[in-house]
């Protein structure tokens, strides 16, 4: 397995369930993803505010 593939799998395995739930809502999806991409650490409370 290449390094890039390992990184992707490590990321997917570490995504909190709350983030996945927030991304299921089409009305919030774009705003949540925009906020998430700017974070260095995942802050679920801030994502829920979006």
matplotlib code that plots the C-alpha trace (Angstrom):
import matplotlib.pyplot as plt

x = [0.0, 1.3, 1.9, -1.0, -3.4, -2.3, -2.9, -6.4, -7.4, -6.0, -8.0, -11.2, -10.8, -10.4, -13.4, -15.8, -19.3, -20.7, -19.0, -20.5, -23.9, -23.5, -22.5, -25.7, -27.8, -27.9, -28.8, -25.6, -23.3, -21.4, -21.1, -19.9, -17.3, -16.0, -15.5, -14.0, -11.4, -10.1, -9.6, -6.2, -8.1, -11.6, -13.9, -17.4, -18.9, -18.0, -19.2, -22.5, -22.8, -22.4]
y = [0.0, 3.4, 6.2, 8.3, 5.4, 4.7, 8.4, 8.4, 5.3, 6.7, 9.9, 8.0, 5.9, 8.9, 11.0, 11.4, 10.0, 13.5, 14.9, 12.3, 13.0, 16.7, 16.0, 14.0, 17.1, 18.7, 22.1, 22.2, 20.1, 22.9, 25.2, 22.3, 21.2, 24.7, 25.2, 21.7, 22.3, 25.4, 23.5, 22.1, 20.1, 18.9, 21.0, 19.4, 22.1, 24.8, 22.6, 22.1, 25.9, 26.4]
z = [0.0, -0.9, 1.6, 0.2, 0.6, 4.1, 5.0, 3.5, 5.4, 8.6, 8.1, 7.3, 10.4, 12.5, 11.3, 14.2, 13.7, 14.5, 11.5, 9.2, 10.7, 10.0, 6.4, 5.8, 6.0, 2.5, 3.9, 6.1, 4.1, 2.2, 5.3, 7.5, 4.9, 4.4, 8.1, 8.5, 5.7, 7.6, 10.9, 12.0, 14.7, 14.4, 16.6, 16.5, 18.6, 16.0, 13.2, 14.9, 15.1, 11.4]

ax = plt.figure().add_subplot(projection="3d")
ax.plot(x, y, z, "-o")
ax.set_aspect("equal")
plt.show()
